[in-house]
Amino acid sequence: MSYVDSLADLLIDCVEGGASVSFMLPISKETALRFWEQVANGVVRNERILLVAESPEGRLVGTVQLITALPENQPHRADVAKMLVCRAARRQGIAARLMAAIEKEARRAGKSVLVLDTVTGGDAGRLYERAGWQRVGDVPNYALMPDGSLCGTTFFHKQLP
């Protein structure tokens, strides 16, 4: 099984679990595969950095991206996107380790300001606050949950030393 195939399965698991990460139910394998193929192309073009987490058995259990291709007046900034951990592997510190690793990659890439967004009131917001991210604010009714209901989005930033 390729990484793209495993990433597609991870995305499907998260969306089916209710994660508002740009996709609606039902999400097809083809839709997930197309998304990850586009991400892989972005990695090849040096537009983003993709990290994955594997279980001790070698199963892909999490991922996060750093989007580095931003306008020329923002060479110091990057967006953190698609922090995903499969439902069976949550509450084991995987997301916190992925966030620490993506911050390290951001520093290595010369980035000093990171931005991300997440569903308002979700578990991820608490994770980001524990990791030192600063809450900027909330936008009500910003996006849809996979089931079609509206959800707010909270924006965060982190200034890297």
FENVENPE-V680719 format. One record per residue. RES is the residue in one small letter. D_LAST is the distance of its C-alpha to the last C-alpha in whole Angstrom. Layout:
res:RES d_last:D_LAST
res:RES d_last:D_LAST
This chain:
res:m d_last:39
res:s d_last:36
res:y d_last:32
res:v d_last:33
res:d d_last:36
res:s d_last:34
res:l d_last:31
res:a d_last:34
res:d d_last:35
res:l d_last:32
res:l d_last:32
res:i d_last:35
res:d d_last:35
res:c d_last:32
res:v d_last:34
res:e d_last:37
res:g d_last:35
res:g d_last:34
res:a d_last:31
res:s d_last:30
res:v d_last:29
res:s d_last:31
res:f d_last:34
res:m d_last:37
res:l d_last:40
res:p d_last:42
res:i d_last:39
res:s d_last:41
res:k d_last:40
res:e d_last:40
res:t d_last:38
res:a d_last:35
res:l d_last:36
res:r d_last:36
res:f d_last:32
res:w d_last:31
res:e d_last:33
res:q d_last:31
res:v d_last:28
res:a d_last:29
res:n d_last:30
res:g d_last:27
res:v d_last:25
res:v d_last:28
res:r d_last:27
res:n d_last:23
res:e d_last:23
res:r d_last:21
res:i d_last:20
res:l d_last:22
res:l d_last:21
res:v d_last:24
res:a d_last:25
res:e d_last:28
res:s d_last:30
res:p d_last:32
res:e d_last:35
res:g d_last:33
res:r d_last:33
res:l d_last:30
res:v d_last:29
res:g d_last:26
res:t d_last:24
res:v d_last:21
res:q d_last:20
res:l d_last:17
res:i d_last:19
res:t d_last:18
res:a d_last:21
res:l d_last:20
res:p d_last:22
res:e d_last:21
res:n d_last:20
res:q d_last:17
res:p d_last:16
res:h d_last:12
res:r d_last:13
res:a d_last:14
res:d d_last:17
res:v d_last:17
res:a d_last:21
res:k d_last:23
res:m d_last:22
res:l d_last:25
res:v d_last:27
res:c d_last:31
res:r d_last:32
res:a d_last:34
res:a d_last:31
res:r d_last:29
res:r d_last:28
res:q d_last:27
res:g d_last:23
res:i d_last:23
res:a d_last:21
res:a d_last:18
res:r d_last:18
res:l d_last:18
res:m d_last:15
res:a d_last:13
res:a d_last:15
res:i d_last:14
res:e d_last:10
res:k d_last:11
res:e d_last:13
res:a d_last:11
res:r d_last:8
res:r d_last:12
res:a d_last:13
res:g d_last:11
res:k d_last:10
res:s d_last:7
res:v d_last:9
res:l d_last:11
res:v d_last:15
res:l d_last:18
res:d d_last:21
res:t d_last:23
res:v d_last:27
res:t d_last:27
res:g d_last:28
res:g d_last:27
res:d d_last:26
res:a d_last:23
res:g d_last:21
res:r d_last:22
res:l d_last:20
res:y d_last:17
res:e d_last:17
res:r d_last:17
res:a d_last:14
res:g d_last:12
res:w d_last:13
res:q d_last:14
res:r d_last:18
res:v d_last:19
res:g d_last:23
res:d d_last:25
res:v d_last:28
res:p d_last:31
res:n d_last:33
res:y d_last:31
res:a d_last:32
res:l d_last:34
res:m d_last:34
res:p d_last:36
res:d d_last:39
res:g d_last:39
res:s d_last:38
res:l d_last:36
res:c d_last:33
res:g d_last:30
res:t d_last:26
res:t d_last:23
res:f d_last:20
res:f d_last:16
res:h d_last:13
res:k d_last:9
res:q d_last:7
res:l d_last:4
res:p d_last:0
